[in-house]
Amino acid sequence: MKNQTLEEWAEPLAKIIESHLEKATSTYQNLSEDVLNARPADGGWSAAGCIAHLNTYSDFYLPKTRRALGQVVAEQGGGTFRSGTLGKLLTNTIKPENKLKLKAFKAHRPPEDLDGVAVIAQFIEYQEQWLRLLHEIEGGNQLDARVQSSITPLIRFKLGDVFAFMKAHDERHLQQADRVLGSLMEKV
């Protein structure tokens, strides 16, 4: 775990968020309700379900991230960030290339009856909020602010790790949504 400058930390995350926004606005937003809510043959989540799952995490982490960011005054000169052990472990566990099957916590499971169009609109709004928050960070010390975990209030992550976890988690489930949509296209 090496120290990263604020720029080294923020630049890749900004690119990821921008790519997620691009995918949502150019692809998902243009799909019909039926396509968004079609479930794969294996009974897994629909594309809208995958994205609704992501929205539940943004519902939880965005307000806490905003609050944590507002409680720390940025140090002059940028500073550096070093990922915490637990934050790095969870981020690496959730990355798409890790094929480990993980069961979603009950609070983060998508409901059966989804308004797919509204789910996509909410996802786009959340990505825009994450990007705005990312641009508000002015000092590496702000990334050390602590944010409560959605798992239990006893676990707190560094703010910088929350961003990394959220974007890895988003990427994992956007790839899942793409696989679902790809399997639907194969049937046509």
VMD Tcl script that draws the C-alpha trace (Angstrom):
set ca {
  {0.00 0.00 0.00}
  {1.81 3.07 -1.22}
  {1.01 6.67 -0.61}
  {-0.75 8.39 -3.49}
  {-0.92 12.09 -4.20}
  {-4.42 13.50 -4.34}
  {-4.16 13.64 -8.12}
  {-2.93 10.02 -8.41}
  {-5.86 8.93 -6.26}
  {-8.59 11.10 -7.85}
  {-7.79 10.90 -11.57}
  {-8.54 7.18 -12.10}
  {-11.71 7.45 -10.00}
  {-12.95 10.43 -12.03}
  {-12.38 8.44 -15.24}
  {-14.33 5.49 -13.84}
  {-17.26 7.67 -12.77}
  {-17.28 9.43 -16.15}
  {-17.28 6.07 -17.96}
  {-20.20 4.89 -15.80}
  {-22.09 8.09 -16.60}
  {-21.37 7.62 -20.30}
  {-22.62 4.02 -20.24}
  {-25.76 4.97 -18.31}
  {-26.65 7.90 -20.56}
  {-25.73 6.35 -23.91}
  {-26.92 2.78 -23.30}
  {-29.07 2.07 -20.25}
  {-31.13 5.24 -20.49}
  {-32.19 4.30 -24.03}
  {-33.49 0.83 -23.17}
  {-37.14 -0.03 -22.77}
  {-38.69 -0.89 -19.44}
  {-39.14 -4.49 -20.61}
  {-35.47 -4.88 -21.53}
  {-34.27 -3.25 -18.30}
  {-36.45 -5.56 -16.20}
  {-35.91 -8.81 -18.14}
  {-34.29 -11.40 -15.91}
  {-31.69 -13.87 -17.16}
  {-32.53 -17.53 -17.57}
  {-30.63 -18.41 -14.39}
  {-33.07 -16.30 -12.36}
  {-30.53 -13.65 -11.39}
  {-31.10 -9.93 -11.26}
  {-32.25 -7.95 -14.27}
  {-30.08 -5.08 -15.55}
  {-32.36 -2.69 -13.63}
  {-31.98 -4.92 -10.55}
  {-28.17 -4.74 -10.76}
  {-28.31 -0.96 -10.96}
  {-30.98 -0.66 -8.25}
  {-28.60 -2.61 -6.00}
  {-25.91 0.00 -6.70}
  {-28.36 2.78 -5.92}
  {-28.95 1.34 -2.45}
  {-25.24 1.70 -1.72}
  {-25.21 5.29 -2.97}
  {-28.32 5.94 -0.84}
  {-26.27 4.86 2.15}
  {-22.79 6.19 1.38}
  {-23.41 9.52 -0.37}
  {-24.83 11.34 2.70}
  {-22.17 9.86 4.97}
  {-19.42 10.78 2.50}
  {-20.77 14.33 2.20}
  {-20.89 14.67 5.99}
  {-17.37 13.28 6.49}
  {-15.96 15.54 3.78}
  {-17.59 18.58 5.37}
  {-16.04 17.85 8.75}
  {-12.40 18.06 7.64}
  {-10.61 21.21 6.54}
  {-8.29 20.51 3.60}
  {-4.60 20.91 4.28}
  {-2.66 23.16 1.93}
  {-0.40 21.55 -0.66}
  {-2.59 18.58 -1.60}
  {-1.18 15.93 0.73}
  {-1.19 12.18 0.17}
  {-3.49 9.24 0.84}
  {-2.72 5.71 1.91}
  {-5.51 3.16 1.72}
  {-6.44 1.41 4.96}
  {-5.97 -2.34 5.30}
  {-9.67 -3.15 5.62}
  {-10.68 -0.70 2.90}
  {-8.14 -2.13 0.48}
  {-9.22 -5.69 1.32}
  {-12.90 -4.96 0.68}
  {-12.18 -3.03 -2.50}
  {-10.03 -5.87 -3.86}
  {-12.70 -8.41 -2.88}
  {-15.43 -6.55 -4.76}
  {-13.44 -5.81 -7.93}
  {-14.98 -7.37 -11.05}
  {-11.93 -9.51 -11.78}
  {-12.46 -11.27 -8.44}
  {-14.95 -13.97 -9.42}
  {-15.90 -14.71 -5.80}
  {-19.68 -14.95 -5.54}
  {-20.97 -12.69 -2.79}
  {-24.51 -12.63 -1.46}
  {-26.03 -9.16 -1.15}
  {-27.13 -8.01 2.29}
  {-30.91 -7.93 2.58}
  {-31.03 -4.12 2.72}
  {-29.21 -3.97 -0.61}
  {-31.24 -6.50 -2.58}
  {-33.36 -4.97 -5.35}
  {-37.13 -5.31 -5.09}
  {-38.96 -7.47 -7.61}
  {-41.09 -4.66 -9.04}
  {-38.78 -1.98 -10.40}
  {-39.36 1.12 -12.46}
  {-36.30 0.55 -14.63}
  {-36.37 4.03 -16.16}
  {-36.44 5.64 -12.70}
  {-33.64 3.33 -11.51}
  {-31.40 4.48 -14.37}
  {-32.27 8.15 -13.81}
  {-31.38 7.78 -10.12}
  {-28.10 6.03 -10.98}
  {-27.13 8.89 -13.30}
  {-27.93 11.44 -10.60}
  {-25.86 9.50 -8.06}
  {-22.87 9.27 -10.41}
  {-23.05 13.03 -10.94}
  {-23.09 13.50 -7.15}
  {-20.05 11.21 -6.70}
  {-18.20 13.19 -9.36}
  {-19.07 16.52 -7.69}
  {-17.90 15.19 -4.32}
  {-14.67 13.95 -5.88}
  {-14.00 17.44 -7.25}
  {-14.68 18.99 -3.84}
  {-11.75 17.15 -2.26}
  {-8.86 19.56 -1.92}
  {-6.46 17.79 0.43}
  {-5.23 14.26 1.02}
  {-6.05 14.60 4.70}
  {-9.75 14.74 3.81}
  {-9.46 11.20 2.46}
  {-8.56 9.98 5.95}
  {-11.93 11.11 7.37}
  {-13.91 8.13 8.61}
  {-17.19 6.89 7.14}
  {-19.44 4.31 8.79}
  {-19.77 0.99 6.96}
  {-23.12 -0.27 5.68}
  {-22.21 -3.63 7.26}
  {-22.15 -2.40 10.87}
  {-21.69 0.96 12.61}
  {-18.69 -0.56 14.39}
  {-16.66 -0.57 11.16}
  {-15.49 2.74 9.74}
  {-13.59 3.20 6.49}
  {-11.39 5.97 5.27}
  {-13.25 8.31 2.92}
  {-10.73 7.54 0.16}
  {-11.47 3.84 0.54}
  {-15.22 4.46 0.33}
  {-14.75 6.06 -3.11}
  {-12.53 3.19 -4.29}
  {-14.93 0.54 -2.95}
  {-18.00 2.23 -4.45}
  {-16.49 2.56 -7.90}
  {-15.16 -1.04 -7.92}
  {-18.58 -2.22 -6.74}
  {-20.31 -0.15 -9.43}
  {-18.02 -1.61 -12.09}
  {-18.69 -5.17 -10.90}
  {-22.46 -4.80 -11.17}
  {-22.45 -2.76 -14.38}
  {-20.54 -5.65 -15.95}
  {-23.19 -7.98 -14.53}
  {-25.94 -5.79 -16.07}
  {-24.09 -5.86 -19.40}
  {-23.93 -9.68 -19.27}
  {-27.68 -9.82 -18.61}
  {-28.35 -7.48 -21.55}
  {-25.95 -9.45 -23.74}
  {-27.76 -12.71 -22.96}
  {-31.07 -11.05 -23.93}
  {-29.61 -9.92 -27.25}
  {-28.40 -13.47 -27.98}
  {-32.00 -14.66 -27.75}
  {-33.19 -12.16 -30.37}
}
mol new
graphics top color blue
foreach p $ca { graphics top sphere $p radius 0.5 }
foreach p [lrange $ca 0 end-1] q [lrange $ca 1 end] { graphics top cylinder $p $q radius 0.2 }
display resetview
